Amino acid sequence: MSAIVQAAQYLPSIREPEKEQSLKEMLTWTGVVLLLYYTLGSIDLFGANSAAVEQALQQLQTFQTLLGAQIGSIITLGIGPIVTSSIVLQMVVGSEIVSWNTNTQEGKEKFQAAQKVLAYGLSIIEAVGYVAAGTFGNISDPAVFALLSGQIALGGILIILMDDLIQKWGFGSGTGLFIAAGVSKAIYIASISALDGTGNFVGLSSSAAGAFPKFVASGGDFTALVPILATLAVFGVVVYLQAMRVEIPLTFGDVRGFGQKWPLKFLYTSVMPVILVSALVTNFQIIGTTLAGQNGCSILGCVSGGQASSGFIAWLQAPTGFIDSALQGTVTMIGTGSITHVLFYLLVYILGSIVFSIFWMKTSGQDADSVADQIQATGMKVPGFRKDKRVIKKVLNRYIPGLTVLSGATIGALASLSNMLNAAGGGTGILLTVMIIYKMYEELAQKHMEELHPAMKNFIE
């Protein structure tokens, strides 16, 4: 066993359940973790400057939405350490800088152990970095500095443990659940909340945070409903694309005349590529704004009033004003908010999602070789050919590489376009939430079917 696997054994973790969990038990654990997540998100950091927290909320709104964070609370880091560690390892292993075969048990153990060690380390590093950068005020007292860093790091570690708990005792993954929970809250606020930005109840007023109260207060100005309409449009497109799939006909070698179709989804690598791209973009923006300060410049760009105004970090922001500029006929070719900015933003998300889609396919057991093993384990084969893994792999290679690229490109394009339309909860956020909830629904349906018909479990797996 490698040194990195041994090191991971000394870190806190959740033990595996001694027996398989029932549907009710899995739902209970998922609900407990979700309640704990919302509770931790309401606990403010002791020692933080409230004015600095408000400024941080404006700067890191995208970070908060995409990574399930609550800036200024115990879970300020959200799933940032988990996702960042995954990005690093996906690139290192996917580019074969480190030759770990994640299709083998040993390779999977190394990958998971390395991700665990790196995530714990990043929780501490990012916590210290936040406080040192003055995100929560200029802290000169070493005791307060250590206290703030410790609270943020503790929250990051608790998120890692809750993610582990969900994976072993609940449904899906904690990363997906926390993103969906954070975005759902943001969608509610952006759509129908009657509170203002400071949390005061203002009712059906133009100062309300929700689009619907603004619509009523404006006397029927439909432009106020654009965020809600964009959200519904993204929801419909994603649900439609989720239903698209390629079905490969297979037969059982020992049973003539009986077979089934093996589905390969159009969105083959699901939601992970755009999570990784969004996290990478957000990390660049955080580093750039931190280096530049409130009103300054760095190698990544300039910041004015805590917001990126020029340079690389400004170009990584969604050009949300482009649609209005196009309608008014004031579109420019160069500069932020220009056609060039739109094309750059689209390319970052599309090409980035393609690259991470390929890496994710290789490291998550979705490559042709791994899928061929799954098909062969069921006893099925390709009609008209002898029962041979090489034949199955050859057929799968006609579809999987193309689906991987198309999946990444499609999900990247959807995320970037919905960001530009300023959908409620953030374009990428609502996209991720729909896909996460859809996937959880499929897992729930499968688990329910297994409990109704236990004999089908081995066949489904």
C-alpha positions as CSV (number, residue, x, y, z in Angstrom):
1,M,0.0,0.0,0.0
2,S,1.4,3.4,-1.0
3,A,2.4,6.1,1.5
4,I,-0.4,8.4,0.4
5,V,-3.0,5.7,1.1
6,Q,-1.5,5.1,4.5
7,A,-1.5,8.8,5.3
8,A,-5.2,9.0,4.4
9,Q,-6.1,6.4,7.0
10,Y,-5.1,8.8,9.8
11,L,-7.5,11.5,8.6
12,P,-11.2,11.6,9.9
13,S,-13.6,9.6,7.7
14,I,-17.0,8.0,7.9
15,R,-17.2,4.2,8.2
16,E,-19.0,2.1,5.7
17,P,-22.5,0.8,6.7
18,E,-22.4,-2.8,8.0
19,K,-25.4,-3.7,5.9
20,E,-27.1,-2.3,2.8
21,Q,-29.2,0.7,3.6
22,S,-33.0,0.7,2.8
23,L,-34.6,3.5,0.8
24,K,-36.0,5.0,4.0
25,E,-32.7,5.0,5.8
26,M,-30.9,6.6,2.9
27,L,-33.5,9.4,2.6
28,T,-33.2,9.9,6.4
29,W,-29.4,10.3,6.3
30,T,-29.7,12.6,3.3
31,G,-32.2,14.8,5.1
32,V,-30.1,14.9,8.3
33,V,-27.1,16.1,6.3
34,L,-29.2,18.7,4.4
35,L,-30.5,20.0,7.7
36,L,-27.0,20.2,9.2
37,Y,-25.8,22.0,6.1
38,Y,-28.4,24.7,6.4
39,T,-27.8,25.0,10.2
40,L,-24.0,25.5,9.7
41,G,-24.7,28.1,7.0
42,S,-26.6,30.2,9.6
43,I,-23.7,30.2,12.1
44,D,-21.7,33.4,11.6
45,L,-17.9,33.5,11.9
46,F,-16.9,34.9,15.3
47,G,-14.5,37.8,15.0
48,A,-15.3,38.7,11.4
49,N,-16.0,42.3,10.4
50,S,-19.6,42.6,9.2
51,A,-18.8,45.3,6.6
52,A,-16.0,43.2,5.2
53,V,-18.4,40.2,5.0
54,E,-20.9,42.3,3.0
55,Q,-18.1,43.3,0.6
56,A,-17.0,39.7,0.3
57,L,-20.5,38.6,-0.5
58,Q,-20.6,40.9,-3.5
59,Q,-17.2,39.8,-4.8
60,L,-17.7,36.1,-4.2
61,Q,-21.4,35.7,-5.2
62,T,-20.5,33.3,-8.0
63,F,-18.2,31.3,-5.7
64,Q,-21.0,31.0,-3.1
65,T,-23.6,29.8,-5.6
66,L,-21.5,27.2,-7.5
67,L,-19.6,25.7,-4.5
68,G,-22.5,25.5,-2.0
69,A,-20.8,28.1,0.3
70,Q,-22.2,30.6,2.7
71,I,-19.7,33.4,2.9
72,G,-19.3,34.7,6.4
73,S,-20.5,31.5,8.0
74,I,-18.8,28.4,9.3
75,I,-19.1,26.8,5.8
76,T,-17.5,29.8,4.0
77,L,-15.4,27.3,1.9
78,G,-18.3,25.1,0.9
79,I,-17.2,22.3,-1.4
80,G,-14.3,24.4,-2.6
81,P,-11.5,22.1,-1.2
82,I,-13.2,19.0,-2.6
83,V,-13.7,20.4,-6.1
84,T,-10.2,22.0,-6.2
85,S,-8.5,18.7,-5.2
86,S,-10.6,16.9,-7.8
87,I,-9.5,19.4,-10.5
88,V,-5.8,19.0,-9.7
89,L,-6.0,15.2,-9.6
90,Q,-8.2,15.0,-12.8
91,M,-5.6,17.0,-14.7
92,V,-2.6,15.1,-13.2
93,V,-4.0,11.7,-13.7
94,G,-5.9,12.4,-17.0
95,S,-2.8,13.9,-18.6
96,E,-0.9,10.8,-17.4
97,I,1.7,12.9,-15.4
98,V,1.0,10.3,-12.7
99,S,0.3,6.9,-14.1
100,W,-2.5,5.6,-11.9
101,N,-4.9,3.2,-13.6
102,T,-8.2,4.2,-12.0
103,N,-9.9,1.1,-13.5
104,T,-8.1,-1.1,-11.0
105,Q,-8.9,-1.2,-7.3
106,E,-5.4,-0.1,-6.4
107,G,-5.6,2.9,-8.7
108,K,-9.0,3.9,-7.3
109,E,-7.6,3.7,-3.7
110,K,-4.7,5.9,-4.6
111,F,-6.9,8.4,-6.3
112,Q,-9.4,8.6,-3.5
113,A,-6.7,8.7,-0.8
114,A,-4.8,11.5,-2.7
115,Q,-8.1,13.5,-3.1
116,K,-8.9,13.1,0.6
117,V,-5.4,14.2,1.7
118,L,-5.4,17.2,-0.7
119,A,-8.9,18.3,0.3
120,Y,-8.0,18.4,4.0
121,G,-4.9,20.3,3.2
122,L,-6.7,22.8,1.0
123,S,-9.3,23.4,3.8
124,I,-6.5,24.8,6.0
125,I,-4.6,26.6,3.2
126,E,-7.7,28.3,1.8
127,A,-8.9,29.2,5.3
128,V,-5.6,30.9,6.1
129,G,-5.6,32.5,2.7
130,Y,-9.1,34.1,3.1
131,V,-8.2,35.6,6.5
132,A,-4.7,36.8,5.3
133,A,-6.2,38.5,2.2
134,G,-8.4,40.6,4.5
135,T,-11.7,39.1,3.3
136,F,-13.2,39.4,6.8
137,G,-11.4,42.6,7.8
138,N,-7.8,43.6,8.5
139,I,-6.9,41.2,11.3
140,S,-3.8,42.3,13.2
141,D,-4.4,40.2,16.4
142,P,-2.7,36.8,16.0
143,A,-5.3,35.2,18.3
144,V,-8.2,36.5,16.2
145,F,-6.4,35.5,13.0
146,A,-6.0,31.9,14.3
147,L,-9.6,31.8,15.6
148,L,-11.1,32.9,12.2
149,S,-8.8,30.5,10.2
150,G,-9.7,27.7,12.6
151,Q,-13.5,28.2,12.2
152,I,-13.3,28.3,8.4
153,A,-11.0,25.3,8.2
154,L,-13.3,23.4,10.6
155,G,-16.2,24.2,8.3
156,G,-14.3,22.9,5.3
157,I,-13.5,19.6,7.1
158,L,-17.1,19.2,8.2
159,I,-18.3,19.6,4.6
160,I,-15.8,16.9,3.5
161,L,-17.1,14.5,6.2
162,M,-20.7,15.3,5.3
163,D,-19.9,14.5,1.7
164,D,-18.4,11.2,2.8
165,L,-21.5,10.5,4.8
166,I,-23.8,11.1,1.9
167,Q,-21.8,8.9,-0.4
168,K,-21.8,6.0,2.0
169,W,-25.1,6.3,3.8
170,G,-27.3,8.5,1.6
171,F,-28.0,9.3,-2.0
172,G,-25.6,10.5,-4.6
173,S,-22.8,12.8,-3.4
174,G,-22.6,15.7,-0.9
175,T,-21.1,18.0,-3.5
176,G,-24.2,17.7,-5.7
177,L,-26.6,18.0,-2.7
178,F,-24.9,21.1,-1.3
179,I,-24.8,22.8,-4.8
180,A,-28.5,22.0,-5.3
181,A,-29.4,23.3,-1.8
182,G,-27.5,26.5,-2.2
183,V,-28.8,27.2,-5.7
184,S,-32.4,26.4,-4.6
185,K,-32.1,29.0,-1.9
186,A,-30.7,31.5,-4.4
187,I,-33.6,30.8,-6.9
188,Y,-36.2,31.3,-4.2
189,I,-34.6,34.7,-3.2
190,A,-34.2,35.8,-6.8
191,S,-37.7,34.7,-7.9
192,I,-40.3,35.4,-5.1
193,S,-38.5,36.8,-2.0
194,A,-40.3,39.8,-0.6
195,L,-37.2,40.8,1.4
196,D,-34.6,43.4,0.4
197,G,-30.9,43.0,0.3
198,T,-30.5,43.7,4.0
199,G,-33.1,41.1,5.0
200,N,-36.0,43.5,5.8
201,F,-39.5,42.7,4.6
202,V,-40.6,45.2,1.9
203,G,-43.5,43.2,0.3
204,L,-44.5,43.9,-3.3
205,S,-41.9,46.6,-3.8
206,S,-39.3,47.5,-6.5
207,S,-36.7,47.2,-3.7
208,A,-37.5,43.5,-3.1
209,A,-34.9,40.9,-4.0
210,G,-37.5,38.7,-5.9
211,A,-38.4,39.2,-9.5
212,F,-42.1,38.5,-9.0
213,P,-42.6,41.3,-6.4
214,K,-40.7,43.7,-8.7
215,F,-43.0,42.7,-11.6
216,V,-46.1,43.4,-9.5
217,A,-44.7,46.7,-8.2
218,S,-43.8,47.8,-11.7
219,G,-47.4,47.3,-12.9
220,G,-46.6,44.5,-15.3
221,D,-43.1,45.2,-16.7
222,F,-42.2,41.8,-18.2
223,T,-38.5,42.6,-18.2
224,A,-38.5,42.0,-14.5
225,L,-39.5,38.4,-15.2
226,V,-36.5,37.6,-17.4
227,P,-34.6,35.8,-14.6
228,I,-37.6,33.5,-14.0
229,L,-38.2,32.9,-17.7
230,A,-34.5,32.1,-18.3
231,T,-34.6,29.7,-15.4
232,L,-37.6,27.8,-16.8
233,A,-36.0,27.7,-20.2
234,V,-32.8,26.2,-18.9
235,F,-34.9,23.7,-16.9
236,G,-36.8,22.6,-20.0
237,V,-33.8,22.2,-22.2
238,V,-31.8,20.2,-19.6
239,V,-34.7,17.8,-18.9
240,Y,-35.1,17.3,-22.7
241,L,-31.4,16.6,-23.2
242,Q,-31.4,14.2,-20.2
243,A,-33.9,12.1,-22.0
244,M,-31.7,11.8,-25.2
245,R,-29.6,8.7,-25.4
246,V,-27.9,6.2,-27.7
247,E,-29.1,2.6,-27.1
248,I,-26.8,-0.3,-28.1
249,P,-28.7,-3.6,-28.7
250,L,-27.4,-6.6,-26.8
251,T,-28.4,-10.2,-26.4
252,F,-27.7,-12.9,-23.8
253,G,-25.4,-15.5,-25.1
254,D,-27.1,-18.4,-23.3
255,V,-30.7,-17.3,-23.9
256,R,-31.7,-17.0,-27.6
257,G,-34.2,-14.4,-28.6
258,F,-33.8,-12.4,-25.4
259,G,-31.8,-9.2,-24.8
260,Q,-32.0,-5.6,-24.0
261,K,-30.5,-2.2,-25.0
262,W,-27.6,-0.6,-23.2
263,P,-28.2,3.1,-22.9
264,L,-25.5,5.7,-23.3
265,K,-26.8,9.2,-22.4
266,F,-26.2,12.2,-24.6
267,L,-25.1,14.1,-21.6
268,Y,-22.6,11.3,-21.0
269,T,-20.4,12.8,-18.3
270,S,-23.3,14.6,-16.7
271,V,-22.7,17.7,-14.6
272,M,-19.1,17.2,-13.4
273,P,-17.2,18.9,-16.2
274,V,-19.0,22.3,-15.8
275,I,-18.6,22.1,-12.0
276,L,-14.9,21.8,-12.5
277,V,-14.7,24.5,-15.1
278,S,-16.8,26.9,-13.0
279,A,-14.7,26.2,-9.9
280,L,-11.5,26.8,-11.9
281,V,-12.9,30.1,-13.3
282,T,-14.0,31.2,-9.8
283,N,-10.6,30.4,-8.3
284,F,-8.9,32.6,-10.9
285,Q,-11.3,35.4,-10.0
286,I,-10.7,35.0,-6.3
287,I,-6.9,35.0,-6.7
288,G,-7.1,38.0,-9.1
289,T,-9.3,40.2,-6.8
290,T,-7.3,39.2,-3.7
291,L,-4.0,40.1,-5.3
292,A,-5.4,43.4,-6.7
293,G,-7.1,44.5,-3.4
294,Q,-10.1,46.9,-3.3
295,N,-8.8,49.4,-5.9
296,G,-5.7,48.1,-7.6
297,C,-4.2,45.9,-10.3
298,S,-2.4,42.6,-10.5
299,I,-1.1,40.4,-13.3
300,L,-4.6,39.0,-13.6
301,G,-6.4,42.3,-14.0
302,C,-7.6,45.4,-12.2
303,V,-10.3,45.8,-9.5
304,S,-12.4,48.9,-8.8
305,G,-14.7,49.0,-5.7
306,G,-14.0,45.3,-5.1
307,Q,-15.2,44.3,-8.6
308,A,-13.1,43.3,-11.6
309,S,-12.9,46.1,-14.1
310,S,-10.4,45.0,-16.6
311,G,-7.9,42.3,-17.5
312,F,-8.2,38.5,-17.4
313,I,-10.5,38.3,-14.4
314,A,-12.9,40.8,-16.0
315,W,-13.1,38.7,-19.2
316,L,-13.9,35.7,-17.1
317,Q,-17.1,37.4,-15.8
318,A,-20.3,36.7,-17.7
319,P,-21.2,39.5,-20.2
320,T,-24.7,39.9,-18.8
321,G,-25.2,43.3,-20.3
322,F,-24.6,42.1,-23.9
323,I,-28.2,41.4,-24.7
324,D,-29.3,44.9,-23.6
325,S,-26.4,46.4,-25.7
326,A,-27.5,44.4,-28.7
327,L,-31.1,45.6,-28.4
328,Q,-29.9,49.2,-28.2
329,G,-27.5,48.8,-31.0
330,T,-24.4,49.8,-28.9
331,V,-22.5,46.5,-29.3
332,T,-18.7,46.9,-29.6
333,M,-16.1,44.5,-31.0
334,I,-13.4,44.7,-28.4
335,G,-13.5,45.2,-24.6
336,T,-15.6,43.8,-21.8
337,G,-19.2,43.3,-22.8
338,S,-18.2,43.2,-26.5
339,I,-18.7,40.5,-29.1
340,T,-15.1,39.4,-28.4
341,H,-15.8,39.1,-24.7
342,V,-18.9,36.9,-25.5
343,L,-16.9,34.6,-27.8
344,F,-14.0,34.3,-25.3
345,Y,-16.4,33.5,-22.4
346,L,-18.2,30.8,-24.5
347,L,-14.8,29.3,-25.6
348,V,-13.6,29.1,-22.0
349,Y,-16.7,27.2,-20.9
350,I,-17.1,25.0,-24.0
351,L,-13.4,24.0,-24.4
352,G,-12.9,23.7,-20.6
353,S,-15.9,21.4,-20.3
354,I,-14.7,19.3,-23.2
355,V,-11.2,18.8,-21.6
356,F,-12.7,18.0,-18.1
357,S,-15.3,15.7,-19.8
358,I,-12.5,13.7,-21.3
359,F,-10.6,13.6,-18.0
360,W,-13.7,12.6,-16.1
361,M,-14.6,9.9,-18.5
362,K,-11.2,8.3,-18.1
363,T,-11.0,8.6,-14.3
364,S,-14.6,7.7,-13.3
365,G,-14.9,4.3,-15.0
366,Q,-17.0,5.6,-18.0
367,D,-14.4,4.7,-20.7
368,A,-15.1,2.0,-23.2
369,D,-12.9,-0.6,-21.4
370,S,-14.7,-0.1,-18.1
371,V,-18.2,-0.2,-19.7
372,A,-17.3,-3.3,-21.7
373,D,-16.4,-5.0,-18.3
374,Q,-19.8,-4.0,-16.9
375,I,-21.6,-5.4,-20.0
376,Q,-19.6,-8.6,-20.0
377,A,-20.3,-9.1,-16.3
378,T,-24.1,-9.3,-17.1
379,G,-23.5,-12.1,-19.6
380,M,-24.6,-10.0,-22.6
381,K,-22.9,-9.7,-26.0
382,V,-23.2,-7.8,-29.3
383,P,-25.7,-9.6,-31.6
384,G,-24.0,-11.4,-34.5
385,F,-20.6,-11.6,-32.7
386,R,-19.1,-14.1,-30.3
387,K,-18.9,-13.2,-26.7
388,D,-15.7,-11.2,-26.5
389,K,-14.9,-8.1,-24.5
390,R,-12.8,-6.8,-27.4
391,V,-15.9,-6.8,-29.7
392,I,-18.0,-5.0,-27.1
393,K,-15.2,-2.4,-26.6
394,K,-14.9,-1.8,-30.3
395,V,-18.6,-1.1,-30.6
396,L,-18.6,1.2,-27.6
397,N,-15.6,3.1,-29.0
398,R,-17.9,4.2,-31.9
399,Y,-20.0,6.2,-29.5
400,I,-18.3,7.0,-26.2
401,P,-15.5,9.3,-27.4
402,G,-18.0,11.3,-29.5
403,L,-20.6,11.5,-26.7
404,T,-17.9,12.6,-24.2
405,V,-16.9,15.5,-26.4
406,L,-20.5,16.4,-27.3
407,S,-21.6,16.2,-23.7
408,G,-18.9,18.5,-22.5
409,A,-19.5,21.0,-25.3
410,T,-23.2,21.0,-24.8
411,I,-23.1,21.4,-21.1
412,G,-20.5,24.2,-21.4
413,A,-22.5,26.1,-24.0
414,L,-25.7,25.8,-21.8
415,A,-23.9,27.0,-18.7
416,S,-22.3,30.0,-20.4
417,L,-25.4,31.1,-22.2
418,S,-27.6,30.8,-19.1
419,N,-25.0,32.8,-17.2
420,M,-25.3,35.5,-19.8
421,L,-29.1,35.5,-19.5
422,N,-28.7,36.0,-15.8
423,A,-31.0,33.1,-14.8
424,A,-32.2,33.1,-11.2
425,G,-29.7,31.3,-9.0
426,G,-27.0,31.9,-11.7
427,G,-27.1,30.2,-15.1
428,T,-24.6,27.6,-14.2
429,G,-26.2,27.1,-10.8
430,I,-29.7,26.3,-12.2
431,L,-28.1,24.1,-14.8
432,L,-26.3,22.1,-12.2
433,T,-29.2,21.9,-9.9
434,V,-31.6,20.5,-12.5
435,M,-29.1,17.8,-13.5
436,I,-28.3,16.9,-9.9
437,I,-32.0,16.6,-9.0
438,Y,-32.7,14.6,-12.1
439,K,-29.9,12.2,-11.3
440,M,-31.1,11.8,-7.7
441,Y,-34.6,11.1,-9.1
442,E,-33.1,8.3,-11.2
443,E,-31.2,6.8,-8.3
444,L,-34.3,7.0,-6.1
445,A,-36.4,5.2,-8.8
446,Q,-33.7,2.5,-9.2
447,K,-33.5,1.9,-5.5
448,H,-37.3,1.8,-5.2
449,M,-37.4,-0.8,-8.0
450,E,-34.7,-2.9,-6.3
451,E,-36.7,-3.0,-3.1
452,L,-39.9,-4.0,-4.9
453,H,-38.1,-6.6,-6.9
454,P,-34.9,-7.8,-5.1
455,A,-34.1,-10.2,-7.9
456,M,-33.6,-7.4,-10.3
457,K,-30.7,-5.8,-8.4
458,N,-27.9,-7.9,-9.9
459,F,-29.4,-7.5,-13.3
460,I,-29.5,-3.7,-13.0
461,E,-26.0,-3.5,-11.6
